[in-house]
Amino acid sequence: MYKKNSLTNIILTYLEETSKDLLNASSAIVFNPRKFMRNSISLYRDPQHSFYKPIHNLKRSPFFTVKNDEFYLSSAGRIKIIKNIIQRKREAKIWDKKWRAVVFDIPESNRHERNFLRKELKWMGFKELQHSIWITPYDTERELLFLLEFWQKDFKGDIKFLVAEKITNDADFRKQFNLKK
């Protein structure tokens, strides 16, 4: 989740709630923080408050890039928002009786990328079925496919996403995820 007080995090939350093209990597998400700050009733009510410092902090943030005085959501910003969406879905613990699996074959020569993927899957709440098969009961397919597409640019190997109706002998996994039969 985001820190509620910083302008950067308030804007990330706003973009998460309003951006329709968030999961479309080819579309740029442009944002004007000055308009947002002027139009926001709850932010910066003090007329003496300068826009300079918060705007300067936004320019330094890894979540935005600035071109011609316009702010664009960076790849890091998209990933931050998407991870927040995944975390909320995981915390909601809504199971539609389907398992989602990430299956990968990343060569030993790319151990760093393979370990990165495992670490990220673990953070997203996936559990290891086997070394290269990780599962979750939560419907994070759209968000995960975006992240996999984004990450796969750097990976040497193969990564697939599966949806399964049933896994035999899944009692241990249902227990790990606190799911009822």
OpenMM code with the backbone's topology and positions (N, CA, C; nanometers):
from openmm import Vec3, app, unit

residues = "MET TYR LYS LYS ASN SER LEU THR ASN ILE ILE LEU THR TYR LEU GLU GLU THR SER LYS ASP LEU LEU ASN ALA SER SER ALA ILE VAL PHE ASN PRO ARG LYS PHE MET ARG ASN SER ILE SER LEU TYR ARG ASP PRO GLN HIS SER PHE TYR LYS PRO ILE HIS ASN LEU LYS ARG SER PRO PHE PHE THR VAL LYS ASN ASP GLU PHE TYR LEU SER SER ALA GLY ARG ILE LYS ILE ILE LYS ASN ILE ILE GLN ARG LYS ARG GLU ALA LYS ILE TRP ASP LYS LYS TRP ARG ALA VAL VAL PHE ASP ILE PRO GLU SER ASN ARG HIS GLU ARG ASN PHE LEU ARG LYS GLU LEU LYS TRP MET GLY PHE LYS GLU LEU GLN HIS SER ILE TRP ILE THR PRO TYR ASP THR GLU ARG GLU LEU LEU PHE LEU LEU GLU PHE TRP GLN LYS ASP PHE LYS GLY ASP ILE LYS PHE LEU VAL ALA GLU LYS ILE THR ASN ASP ALA ASP PHE ARG LYS GLN PHE ASN LEU LYS LYS".split()
positions = [
    Vec3(0.0842, -0.1173, 0.0000),
    Vec3(0.0000, 0.0000, 0.0000),
    Vec3(0.0889, 0.1240, 0.0000),
    Vec3(0.0278, 0.2333, -0.0348),
    Vec3(0.1032, 0.3569, -0.0459),
    Vec3(0.1015, 0.4333, 0.0861),
    Vec3(0.2034, 0.5155, 0.1072),
    Vec3(0.2013, 0.6083, 0.2202),
    Vec3(0.1015, 0.7174, 0.1838),
    Vec3(0.0081, 0.7430, 0.2700),
    Vec3(-0.1033, 0.8304, 0.2354),
    Vec3(-0.0657, 0.9783, 0.2285),
    Vec3(0.0395, 1.0208, 0.2922),
    Vec3(0.0666, 1.1631, 0.3021),
    Vec3(0.1435, 1.2227, 0.1854),
    Vec3(0.2251, 1.1469, 0.1168),
    Vec3(0.3073, 1.2074, 0.0136),
    Vec3(0.2268, 1.2289, -0.1139),
    Vec3(0.2575, 1.3355, -0.1835),
    Vec3(0.1903, 1.3676, -0.3087),
    Vec3(0.2127, 1.2564, -0.4106),
    Vec3(0.3323, 1.2007, -0.4153),
    Vec3(0.3623, 1.0917, -0.5085),
    Vec3(0.2648, 0.9763, -0.4869),
    Vec3(0.2458, 0.9369, -0.3649),
    Vec3(0.1594, 0.8231, -0.3349),
    Vec3(0.0115, 0.8558, -0.3528),
    Vec3(-0.0271, 0.9786, -0.3267),
    Vec3(-0.1651, 1.0201, -0.3519),
    Vec3(-0.1930, 1.0142, -0.5026),
    Vec3(-0.0977, 1.0573, -0.5827),
    Vec3(-0.1141, 1.0543, -0.7280),
    Vec3(-0.1151, 0.9107, -0.7788),
    Vec3(-0.0283, 0.8239, -0.7251),
    Vec3(-0.0299, 0.6831, -0.7660),
    Vec3(-0.1656, 0.6191, -0.7356),
    Vec3(-0.2223, 0.6500, -0.6191),
    Vec3(-0.3540, 0.5978, -0.5838),
    Vec3(-0.4594, 0.6505, -0.6803),
    Vec3(-0.4529, 0.7784, -0.7107),
    Vec3(-0.5469, 0.8392, -0.8060),
    Vec3(-0.5354, 0.7733, -0.9438),
    Vec3(-0.4136, 0.7525, -0.9914),
    Vec3(-0.3939, 0.6895, -1.1221),
    Vec3(-0.4432, 0.5448, -1.1212),
    Vec3(-0.4230, 0.4753, -1.0110),
    Vec3(-0.4726, 0.3376, -0.9990),
    Vec3(-0.6244, 0.3338, -1.0140),
    Vec3(-0.6924, 0.4305, -0.9542),
    Vec3(-0.8381, 0.4322, -0.9555),
    Vec3(-0.8960, 0.4828, -1.0873),
    Vec3(-0.8211, 0.5637, -1.1616),
    Vec3(-0.8787, 0.6299, -1.2789),
    Vec3(-0.8210, 0.5874, -1.4131),
    Vec3(-0.7058, 0.5236, -1.4169),
    Vec3(-0.6420, 0.4913, -1.5446),
    Vec3(-0.6995, 0.3637, -1.6047),
    Vec3(-0.7581, 0.3782, -1.7217),
    Vec3(-0.8151, 0.2625, -1.7902),
    Vec3(-0.7085, 0.1832, -1.8651),
    Vec3(-0.6006, 0.2489, -1.9047),
    Vec3(-0.4959, 0.1849, -1.9850),
    Vec3(-0.3753, 0.1429, -1.9024),
    Vec3(-0.3930, 0.1248, -1.7741),
    Vec3(-0.2824, 0.0902, -1.6858),
    Vec3(-0.2134, -0.0390, -1.7286),
    Vec3(-0.2905, -0.1376, -1.7740),
    Vec3(-0.2343, -0.2671, -1.8122),
    Vec3(-0.2004, -0.2747, -1.9607),
    Vec3(-0.2057, -0.1636, -2.0286),
    Vec3(-0.1667, -0.1579, -2.1690),
    Vec3(-0.0294, -0.0902, -2.1764),
    Vec3(0.0750, -0.1710, -2.1921),
    Vec3(0.2121, -0.1194, -2.1873),
    Vec3(0.2422, -0.0215, -2.2994),
    Vec3(0.1664, -0.0277, -2.4085),
    Vec3(0.1959, 0.0598, -2.5217),
    Vec3(0.1341, 0.1989, -2.5057),
    Vec3(0.0460, 0.2179, -2.4092),
    Vec3(-0.0143, 0.3496, -2.3919),
    Vec3(0.0562, 0.4261, -2.2800),
    Vec3(0.0794, 0.5533, -2.3066),
    Vec3(0.1434, 0.6397, -2.2075),
    Vec3(0.0354, 0.6988, -2.1168),
    Vec3(0.0647, 0.7063, -1.9906),
    Vec3(-0.0268, 0.7678, -1.8946),
    Vec3(0.0356, 0.9002, -1.8524),
    Vec3(-0.0300, 1.0089, -1.8932),
    Vec3(0.0205, 1.1443, -1.8706),
    Vec3(-0.0602, 1.2057, -1.7567),
    Vec3(0.0080, 1.2828, -1.6752),
    Vec3(-0.0554, 1.3397, -1.5576),
    Vec3(-0.0034, 1.4806, -1.5342),
    Vec3(-0.0939, 1.5721, -1.4982),
    Vec3(-0.0552, 1.7090, -1.4663),
    Vec3(-0.0748, 1.7306, -1.3163),
    Vec3(0.0339, 1.7226, -1.2378),
    Vec3(0.0189, 1.7337, -1.0923),
    Vec3(-0.0273, 1.8720, -1.0465),
    Vec3(0.0053, 1.9771, -1.1220),
    Vec3(-0.0370, 2.1118, -1.0808),
    Vec3(-0.1900, 2.1232, -1.0841),
    Vec3(-0.2521, 2.0713, -1.1907),
    Vec3(-0.3986, 2.0734, -1.1985),
    Vec3(-0.4584, 1.9894, -1.0864),
    Vec3(-0.3988, 1.8746, -1.0623),
    Vec3(-0.4484, 1.7869, -0.9563),
    Vec3(-0.4429, 1.8582, -0.8217),
    Vec3(-0.3320, 1.9244, -0.7941),
    Vec3(-0.3161, 1.9916, -0.6647),
    Vec3(-0.4124, 2.1097, -0.6524),
    Vec3(-0.4363, 2.1818, -0.7619),
    Vec3(-0.5292, 2.2952, -0.7571),
    Vec3(-0.6734, 2.2482, -0.7384),
    Vec3(-0.7083, 2.1364, -0.8016),
    Vec3(-0.8458, 2.0875, -0.7983),
    Vec3(-0.8775, 2.0044, -0.6748),
    Vec3(-0.7766, 1.9603, -0.6045),
    Vec3(-0.8006, 1.8762, -0.4879),
    Vec3(-0.8434, 1.9616, -0.3705),
    Vec3(-0.9568, 1.9277, -0.3150),
    Vec3(-1.0102, 2.0044, -0.2019),
    Vec3(-0.9312, 1.9760, -0.0752),
    Vec3(-0.8952, 1.8520, -0.0543),
    Vec3(-0.8337, 1.8140, 0.0728),
    Vec3(-0.6839, 1.8384, 0.0775),
    Vec3(-0.6214, 1.8590, -0.0371),
    Vec3(-0.4763, 1.8774, -0.0400),
    Vec3(-0.4385, 2.0247, -0.0430),
    Vec3(-0.3369, 2.0571, 0.0295),
    Vec3(-0.2734, 2.1874, 0.0181),
    Vec3(-0.3734, 2.3039, 0.0286),
    Vec3(-0.4503, 2.3043, 0.1342),
    Vec3(-0.5474, 2.4122, 0.1543),
    Vec3(-0.4782, 2.5436, 0.1891),
    Vec3(-0.3614, 2.5358, 0.2411),
    Vec3(-0.2878, 2.6544, 0.2837),
    Vec3(-0.2476, 2.7358, 0.1608),
    Vec3(-0.2993, 2.8583, 0.1455),
    Vec3(-0.2646, 2.9387, 0.0270),
    Vec3(-0.1165, 2.9760, 0.0230),
    Vec3(-0.0488, 2.9680, 0.1363),
    Vec3(0.0933, 2.9985, 0.1406),
    Vec3(0.1781, 2.8812, 0.0916),
    Vec3(0.1150, 2.7639, 0.0773),
    Vec3(0.1893, 2.6431, 0.0399),
    Vec3(0.2424, 2.6556, -0.1021),
    Vec3(0.3666, 2.6292, -0.1157),
    Vec3(0.4306, 2.6373, -0.2475),
    Vec3(0.4165, 2.5041, -0.3203),
    Vec3(0.3911, 2.5099, -0.4503),
    Vec3(0.3864, 2.3893, -0.5333),
    Vec3(0.5271, 2.3423, -0.5689),
    Vec3(0.6268, 2.4257, -0.5470),
    Vec3(0.7606, 2.3942, -0.5948),
    Vec3(0.8169, 2.2651, -0.5350),
    Vec3(0.8148, 2.2538, -0.4029),
    Vec3(0.8768, 2.1379, -0.3392),
    Vec3(0.8075, 2.0059, -0.3753),
    Vec3(0.6737, 1.9957, -0.3662),
    Vec3(0.6111, 1.8686, -0.4053),
    Vec3(0.6350, 1.8339, -0.5526),
    Vec3(0.6331, 1.9325, -0.6394),
    Vec3(0.6579, 1.9073, -0.7825),
    Vec3(0.8024, 1.8635, -0.8018),
    Vec3(0.8937, 1.9255, -0.7307),
    Vec3(1.0351, 1.8853, -0.7384),
    Vec3(1.0520, 1.7406, -0.6934),
    Vec3(0.9827, 1.7029, -0.5850),
    Vec3(0.9903, 1.5642, -0.5375),
    Vec3(0.9322, 1.4663, -0.6396),
    Vec3(0.8253, 1.5064, -0.7069),
    Vec3(0.7692, 1.4210, -0.8115),
    Vec3(0.8694, 1.4001, -0.9244),
    Vec3(0.9410, 1.5046, -0.9605),
    Vec3(1.0404, 1.4947, -1.0688),
    Vec3(1.1519, 1.3981, -1.0312),
    Vec3(1.1837, 1.3895, -0.9041),
    Vec3(1.2898, 1.2996, -0.8579),
    Vec3(1.2401, 1.1573, -0.8354),
    Vec3(1.1105, 1.1381, -0.8331),
    Vec3(1.0525, 1.0070, -0.8060),
    Vec3(1.0792, 0.9108, -0.9217),
    Vec3(1.1094, 0.7851, -0.8901),
    Vec3(1.1289, 0.6865, -0.9977),
    Vec3(0.9978, 0.6460, -1.0647),
    Vec3(0.8850, 0.6926, -1.0112),
    Vec3(0.7550, 0.6522, -1.0628),
    Vec3(0.7052, 0.7409, -1.1768),
    Vec3(0.7761, 0.8494, -1.2029),
    Vec3(0.7363, 0.9416, -1.3090),
    Vec3(0.8581, 0.9839, -1.3904),
    Vec3(0.8342, 1.0119, -1.5166),
    Vec3(0.9352, 1.0773, -1.5999),
    Vec3(0.8732, 1.2078, -1.6484),
    Vec3(0.9563, 1.3076, -1.6688),
    Vec3(0.9071, 1.4391, -1.7088),
    Vec3(0.9626, 1.4734, -1.8459),
    Vec3(0.8718, 1.5092, -1.9377),
    Vec3(0.9098, 1.5549, -2.0717),
    Vec3(0.8240, 1.6760, -2.1038),
    Vec3(0.8890, 1.7850, -2.1401),
    Vec3(0.8177, 1.9090, -2.1763),
    Vec3(0.7161, 1.9495, -2.0700),
    Vec3(0.7568, 1.9406, -1.9453),
    Vec3(0.6745, 1.9794, -1.8303),
    Vec3(0.5486, 1.8940, -1.8132),
    Vec3(0.5455, 1.7758, -1.8766),
    Vec3(0.4368, 1.6801, -1.8558),
    Vec3(0.4929, 1.5597, -1.7813),
    Vec3(0.4147, 1.5060, -1.6897),
    Vec3(0.4556, 1.3908, -1.6106),
    Vec3(0.3971, 1.2640, -1.6713),
    Vec3(0.4820, 1.1657, -1.6952),
    Vec3(0.4405, 1.0358, -1.7484),
    Vec3(0.4643, 0.9305, -1.6414),
    Vec3(0.3707, 0.8384, -1.6293),
    Vec3(0.3890, 0.7271, -1.5365),
    Vec3(0.4987, 0.6373, -1.5929),
    Vec3(0.6024, 0.6111, -1.5151),
    Vec3(0.7143, 0.5277, -1.5605),
    Vec3(0.6800, 0.3804, -1.5438),
    Vec3(0.7655, 0.2952, -1.5957),
    Vec3(0.7480, 0.1508, -1.5772),
    Vec3(0.7470, 0.1165, -1.4286),
    Vec3(0.8353, 0.1787, -1.3533),
    Vec3(0.8396, 0.1542, -1.2081),
    Vec3(0.7083, 0.1970, -1.1423),
    Vec3(0.6487, 0.3054, -1.1901),
    Vec3(0.5212, 0.3512, -1.1372),
    Vec3(0.4087, 0.2529, -1.1665),
    Vec3(0.4075, 0.2018, -1.2908),
    Vec3(0.3054, 0.1015, -1.3264),
    Vec3(0.3204, -0.0229, -1.2399),
    Vec3(0.4433, -0.0687, -1.2253),
    Vec3(0.4673, -0.1895, -1.1459),
    Vec3(0.4228, -0.1670, -1.0016),
    Vec3(0.4527, -0.0513, -0.9459),
    Vec3(0.4112, -0.0198, -0.8085),
    Vec3(0.2593, -0.0262, -0.7951),
    Vec3(0.1878, 0.0330, -0.8909),
    Vec3(0.0417, 0.0321, -0.8861),
    Vec3(-0.0114, -0.1098, -0.9018),
    Vec3(0.0431, -0.1848, -0.9963),
    Vec3(-0.0051, -0.3210, -1.0227),
    Vec3(0.0219, -0.4114, -0.9027),
    Vec3(0.1370, -0.3966, -0.8401),
    Vec3(0.1647, -0.4762, -0.7202),
    Vec3(0.0674, -0.4415, -0.6080),
    Vec3(0.0272, -0.3165, -0.5986),
    Vec3(-0.0705, -0.2766, -0.4983),
    Vec3(-0.2062, -0.3424, -0.5255),
    Vec3(-0.2451, -0.3491, -0.6529),
    Vec3(-0.3704, -0.4158, -0.6902),
    Vec3(-0.3637, -0.5640, -0.6531),
    Vec3(-0.2521, -0.6290, -0.6855),
    Vec3(-0.2350, -0.7711, -0.6533),
    Vec3(-0.2413, -0.7930, -0.5026),
    Vec3(-0.1768, -0.7068, -0.4271),
    Vec3(-0.1776, -0.7204, -0.2813),
    Vec3(-0.3194, -0.7088, -0.2263),
    Vec3(-0.3973, -0.6152, -0.2777),
    Vec3(-0.5355, -0.6000, -0.2303),
    Vec3(-0.6199, -0.7223, -0.2649),
    Vec3(-0.6010, -0.7781, -0.3852),
    Vec3(-0.6753, -0.8985, -0.4237),
    Vec3(-0.6367, -1.0161, -0.3340),
    Vec3(-0.5079, -1.0257, -0.3027),
    Vec3(-0.4618, -1.1337, -0.2155),
    Vec3(-0.5212, -1.1187, -0.0757),
    Vec3(-0.5274, -0.9973, -0.0258),
    Vec3(-0.5825, -0.9724, 0.1073),
    Vec3(-0.7339, -0.9951, 0.1122),
    Vec3(-0.8033, -0.9774, 0.0002),
    Vec3(-0.9481, -0.9988, -0.0046),
    Vec3(-0.9829, -1.1472, 0.0079),
    Vec3(-0.8909, -1.2352, -0.0299),
    Vec3(-0.9057, -1.3805, -0.0171),
    Vec3(-1.0354, -1.4331, -0.0791),
    Vec3(-1.0643, -1.3891, -0.2005),
    Vec3(-1.1806, -1.4385, -0.2740),
    Vec3(-1.1329, -1.5464, -0.3704),
    Vec3(-1.1877, -1.6682, -0.3542),
    Vec3(-1.1457, -1.7809, -0.4366),
    Vec3(-1.2609, -1.8250, -0.5253),
    Vec3(-1.2358, -1.8337, -0.6553),
    Vec3(-1.3374, -1.8782, -0.7512),
    Vec3(-1.3217, -2.0263, -0.7870),
    Vec3(-1.2533, -2.1018, -0.7007),
    Vec3(-1.2314, -2.2464, -0.7168),
    Vec3(-1.1407, -2.2805, -0.8352),
    Vec3(-1.0604, -2.1849, -0.8789),
    Vec3(-0.9632, -2.2088, -0.9852),
    Vec3(-0.8240, -2.1761, -0.9316),
    Vec3(-0.7275, -2.2497, -0.9813),
    Vec3(-0.5879, -2.2271, -0.9455),
    Vec3(-0.5192, -2.1562, -1.0610),
    Vec3(-0.4358, -2.0599, -1.0295),
    Vec3(-0.3517, -1.9934, -1.1304),
    Vec3(-0.2096, -2.0411, -1.1075),
    Vec3(-0.1412, -2.0696, -1.2163),
    Vec3(-0.0040, -2.1201, -1.2050),
    Vec3(0.0878, -2.0455, -1.3002),
    Vec3(0.2073, -2.0210, -1.2521),
    Vec3(0.3152, -1.9705, -1.3371),
    Vec3(0.4142, -2.0848, -1.3503),
    Vec3(0.4413, -2.1209, -1.4755),
    Vec3(0.5342, -2.2288, -1.5074),
    Vec3(0.6491, -2.1655, -1.5848),
    Vec3(0.7709, -2.1936, -1.5422),
    Vec3(0.8836, -2.1304, -1.6122),
    Vec3(0.9997, -2.2266, -1.6285),
    Vec3(1.0753, -2.2002, -1.7328),
    Vec3(1.1981, -2.2735, -1.7629),
    Vec3(1.3035, -2.1690, -1.7963),
    Vec3(1.3772, -2.1299, -1.6953),
    Vec3(1.4818, -2.0285, -1.7118),
    Vec3(1.6151, -2.0979, -1.6894),
    Vec3(1.7060, -2.0913, -1.7878),
    Vec3(1.8314, -2.1669, -1.7798),
    Vec3(1.9173, -2.1302, -1.6589),
    Vec3(2.0020, -2.2234, -1.6213),
    Vec3(2.0934, -2.2040, -1.5080),
    Vec3(2.1817, -2.0808, -1.5282),
    Vec3(2.2163, -2.0524, -1.6521),
    Vec3(2.3022, -1.9362, -1.6794),
    Vec3(2.2322, -1.8046, -1.6436),
    Vec3(2.0999, -1.8080, -1.6266),
    Vec3(2.0239, -1.6895, -1.5881),
    Vec3(1.9630, -1.7071, -1.4483),
    Vec3(2.0417, -1.7611, -1.3602),
    Vec3(1.9974, -1.7891, -1.2235),
    Vec3(1.9438, -1.6635, -1.1546),
    Vec3(2.0068, -1.5500, -1.1778),
    Vec3(1.9647, -1.4250, -1.1144),
    Vec3(1.8193, -1.3920, -1.1520),
    Vec3(1.7842, -1.4021, -1.2816),
    Vec3(1.6480, -1.3745, -1.3259),
    Vec3(1.5494, -1.4757, -1.2673),
    Vec3(1.5893, -1.6023, -1.2633),
    Vec3(1.5041, -1.7070, -1.2083),
    Vec3(1.4767, -1.6812, -1.0601),
    Vec3(1.5791, -1.6455, -0.9849),
    Vec3(1.5616, -1.6162, -0.8430),
    Vec3(1.4759, -1.4913, -0.8214),
    Vec3(1.4941, -1.3915, -0.9102),
    Vec3(1.4107, -1.2713, -0.9034),
    Vec3(1.2638, -1.3076, -0.9224),
    Vec3(1.2341, -1.3902, -1.0238),
    Vec3(1.0967, -1.4302, -1.0505),
    Vec3(1.0380, -1.5058, -0.9312),
    Vec3(1.1130, -1.5975, -0.8744),
    Vec3(1.0651, -1.6721, -0.7576),
    Vec3(1.0355, -1.5789, -0.6400),
    Vec3(1.1248, -1.4838, -0.6172),
    Vec3(1.1065, -1.3885, -0.5071),
    Vec3(0.9793, -1.3055, -0.5289),
    Vec3(0.9577, -1.2601, -0.6510),
    Vec3(0.8388, -1.1801, -0.6812),
    Vec3(0.7114, -1.2625, -0.6681),
    Vec3(0.7134, -1.3865, -0.7174),
    Vec3(0.5962, -1.4721, -0.7058),
    Vec3(0.5637, -1.4993, -0.5587),
    Vec3(0.6663, -1.5212, -0.4791),
    Vec3(0.6453, -1.5447, -0.3360),
    Vec3(0.5834, -1.4207, -0.2715),
    Vec3(0.6345, -1.3016, -0.3067),
    Vec3(0.5795, -1.1778, -0.2518),
    Vec3(0.4323, -1.1623, -0.2904),
    Vec3(0.3959, -1.2032, -0.4125),
    Vec3(0.2580, -1.1904, -0.4596),
    Vec3(0.1653, -1.2950, -0.3989),
    Vec3(0.2187, -1.3827, -0.3153),
    Vec3(0.1355, -1.4798, -0.2476),
    Vec3(0.1286, -1.6148, -0.3157),
    Vec3(0.2115, -1.6371, -0.4149),
    Vec3(0.2167, -1.7681, -0.4796),
    Vec3(0.2889, -1.8659, -0.3879),
    Vec3(0.2542, -1.9925, -0.4014),
    Vec3(0.3216, -2.1002, -0.3281),
    Vec3(0.3860, -2.1933, -0.4294),
    Vec3(0.4985, -2.2508, -0.3895),
    Vec3(0.5744, -2.3367, -0.4793),
    Vec3(0.5126, -2.4771, -0.4841),
    Vec3(0.4671, -2.5158, -0.6029),
    Vec3(0.4179, -2.6513, -0.6254),
    Vec3(0.5371, -2.7416, -0.6569),
    Vec3(0.6247, -2.6934, -0.7428),
    Vec3(0.7549, -2.7529, -0.7722),
    Vec3(0.8497, -2.6359, -0.7974),
    Vec3(0.9782, -2.6643, -0.8195),
    Vec3(1.0748, -2.5552, -0.8344),
    Vec3(1.0354, -2.4542, -0.9416),
    Vec3(0.9784, -2.4976, -1.0496),
    Vec3(0.9455, -2.4045, -1.1570),
    Vec3(0.7959, -2.3923, -1.1812),
    Vec3(0.7155, -2.4309, -1.0824),
    Vec3(0.5705, -2.4170, -1.0916),
    Vec3(0.5208, -2.3551, -0.9610),
    Vec3(0.4596, -2.2382, -0.9730),
    Vec3(0.4095, -2.1661, -0.8569),
    Vec3(0.2600, -2.1423, -0.8758),
    Vec3(0.1817, -2.1572, -0.7683),
    Vec3(0.0366, -2.1461, -0.7790),
    Vec3(-0.0208, -2.0446, -0.6811),
    Vec3(-0.1399, -1.9958, -0.7167),
    Vec3(-0.2192, -1.9097, -0.6293),
    Vec3(-0.3661, -1.9329, -0.6604),
    Vec3(-0.4539, -1.9148, -0.5626),
    Vec3(-0.5968, -1.9293, -0.5904),
    Vec3(-0.6633, -1.7970, -0.6311),
    Vec3(-0.5913, -1.6886, -0.6273),
    Vec3(-0.6520, -1.5571, -0.6465),
    Vec3(-0.6418, -1.5108, -0.7916),
    Vec3(-0.7474, -1.4470, -0.8384),
    Vec3(-0.7556, -1.4039, -0.9775),
    Vec3(-0.6778, -1.2741, -0.9984),
    Vec3(-0.5510, -1.2909, -1.0231),
    Vec3(-0.4638, -1.1779, -1.0535),
    Vec3(-0.4089, -1.1915, -1.1952),
    Vec3(-0.4834, -1.2612, -1.2794),
    Vec3(-0.4348, -1.2966, -1.4131),
    Vec3(-0.3947, -1.1743, -1.4954),
    Vec3(-0.4822, -1.0761, -1.5075),
    Vec3(-0.4516, -0.9590, -1.5919),
    Vec3(-0.3266, -0.8862, -1.5428),
    Vec3(-0.3190, -0.8648, -1.4124),
    Vec3(-0.2042, -0.7934, -1.3565),
    Vec3(-0.0765, -0.8754, -1.3730),
    Vec3(-0.0859, -1.0051, -1.3457),
    Vec3(0.0316, -1.0906, -1.3550),
    Vec3(0.0796, -1.1039, -1.4998),
    Vec3(-0.0126, -1.1156, -1.5940),
    Vec3(0.0274, -1.1238, -1.7350),
    Vec3(0.1006, -0.9975, -1.7785),
    Vec3(0.0558, -0.8820, -1.7298),
    Vec3(0.1265, -0.7570, -1.7607),
    Vec3(0.2677, -0.7612, -1.7039),
    Vec3(0.2812, -0.8012, -1.5774),
    Vec3(0.4140, -0.8068, -1.5157),
    Vec3(0.5033, -0.9081, -1.5866),
    Vec3(0.4481, -1.0247, -1.6221),
    Vec3(0.5279, -1.1258, -1.6916),
    Vec3(0.5748, -1.0743, -1.8273),
    Vec3(0.4843, -1.0054, -1.8976),
    Vec3(0.5216, -0.9481, -2.0272),
    Vec3(0.6338, -0.8447, -2.0083),
    Vec3(0.6216, -0.7652, -1.9063),
    Vec3(0.7222, -0.6632, -1.8779),
    Vec3(0.8557, -0.7273, -1.8386),
    Vec3(0.8508, -0.8273, -1.7498),
    Vec3(0.9736, -0.8918, -1.7030),
    Vec3(1.0387, -0.9770, -1.8107),
    Vec3(0.9568, -1.0392, -1.8968),
    Vec3(1.0105, -1.1335, -1.9941),
    Vec3(1.1062, -1.0660, -2.0924),
    Vec3(1.1000, -0.9355, -2.1053),
    Vec3(1.1934, -0.8643, -2.1926),
    Vec3(1.3368, -0.8884, -2.1469),
    Vec3(1.3547, -0.9050, -2.0165),
    Vec3(1.4884, -0.9227, -1.9604),
    Vec3(1.5260, -1.0687, -1.9382),
    Vec3(1.4285, -1.1585, -1.9428),
    Vec3(1.4549, -1.2989, -1.9117),
    Vec3(1.4923, -1.3774, -2.0363),
    Vec3(1.5830, -1.4716, -2.0166),
    Vec3(1.6158, -1.5697, -2.1197),
    Vec3(1.5515, -1.6994, -2.0739),
    Vec3(1.4494, -1.7404, -2.1413),
    Vec3(1.3781, -1.8614, -2.1009),
    Vec3(1.2322, -1.8491, -2.1355),
    Vec3(1.1535, -1.9389, -2.0814),
    Vec3(1.0129, -1.9458, -2.1149),
    Vec3(0.9300, -1.9349, -1.9878),
    Vec3(0.8263, -1.8499, -1.9910),
    Vec3(0.7359, -1.8324, -1.8778),
    Vec3(0.5936, -1.8445, -1.9310),
    Vec3(0.5140, -1.9289, -1.8673),
    Vec3(0.3743, -1.9492, -1.9073),
    Vec3(0.2831, -1.9277, -1.7874),
    Vec3(0.1589, -1.8909, -1.8160),
    Vec3(0.0572, -1.8724, -1.7137),
    Vec3(-0.0562, -1.9698, -1.7428),
    Vec3(-0.1005, -2.0425, -1.6417),
    Vec3(-0.2063, -2.1422, -1.6575),
    Vec3(-0.3198, -2.1150, -1.5598),
    Vec3(-0.4409, -2.1546, -1.5996),
    Vec3(-0.5550, -2.1547, -1.5092),
    Vec3(-0.6051, -2.2985, -1.5045),
    Vec3(-0.6159, -2.3543, -1.3840),
    Vec3(-0.6559, -2.4947, -1.3674),
    Vec3(-0.7806, -2.5031, -1.2806),
    Vec3(-0.8706, -2.5892, -1.3199),
    Vec3(-0.9927, -2.6137, -1.2425),
    Vec3(-0.9641, -2.6951, -1.1170),
    Vec3(-0.8630, -2.7831, -1.1254),
    Vec3(-0.8409, -2.8763, -1.0161),
    Vec3(-0.6932, -2.9141, -1.0080),
    Vec3(-0.6456, -2.9305, -0.8867),
    Vec3(-0.5146, -2.9886, -0.8601),
    Vec3(-0.5413, -3.1059, -0.7664),
    Vec3(-0.4959, -3.2232, -0.8039),
    Vec3(-0.5195, -3.3385, -0.7177),
    Vec3(-0.4395, -3.3240, -0.5889),
    Vec3(-0.4950, -3.3764, -0.4829),
    Vec3(-0.4304, -3.3712, -0.3513),
    Vec3(-0.3900, -3.2281, -0.3137),
    Vec3(-0.4839, -3.1366, -0.3258),
    Vec3(-0.4526, -2.9957, -0.2991),
    Vec3(-0.4853, -2.9510, -0.1563),
    Vec3(-0.5113, -3.0456, -0.0679),
    Vec3(-0.5495, -3.0111, 0.0698),
    Vec3(-0.4433, -2.9258, 0.1390),
    Vec3(-0.3163, -2.9592, 0.1179),
    Vec3(-0.2091, -2.8796, 0.1798),
    Vec3(-0.2111, -2.7353, 0.1302),
    Vec3(-0.2357, -2.7168, 0.0007),
    Vec3(-0.2381, -2.5817, -0.0544),
    Vec3(-0.3615, -2.5047, -0.0090),
    Vec3(-0.4761, -2.5724, -0.0032),
    Vec3(-0.5952, -2.5053, 0.0478),
    Vec3(-0.5723, -2.4608, 0.1928),
    Vec3(-0.5023, -2.5425, 0.2698),
    Vec3(-0.4709, -2.5070, 0.4086),
    Vec3(-0.3742, -2.3877, 0.4134),
    Vec3(-0.2711, -2.3890, 0.3281),
    Vec3(-0.1749, -2.2791, 0.3248),
    Vec3(-0.2412, -2.1461, 0.2887),
    Vec3(-0.3407, -2.1513, 0.2004),
    Vec3(-0.4098, -2.0304, 0.1573),
    Vec3(-0.5345, -2.0022, 0.2411),
    Vec3(-0.5629, -2.0846, 0.3427),
    Vec3(-0.6823, -2.0697, 0.4272),
    Vec3(-0.8100, -2.0770, 0.3449),
    Vec3(-0.8194, -2.1763, 0.2568),
    Vec3(-0.9355, -2.1922, 0.1704),
    Vec3(-1.0201, -2.3086, 0.2192),
    Vec3(-1.1509, -2.2926, 0.2083),
    Vec3(-1.2423, -2.4008, 0.2448),
    Vec3(-1.2730, -2.4815, 0.1200),
    Vec3(-1.3001, -2.6090, 0.1404),
    Vec3(-1.3289, -2.6969, 0.0254),
    Vec3(-1.4593, -2.6652, -0.0401),
] * unit.nanometer
topology = app.Topology()
chain = topology.addChain("A")
for resn in residues:
    res = topology.addResidue(resn, chain)
    for name in ("N", "CA", "C"):
        topology.addAtom(name, app.Element.getBySymbol(name[0]), res)
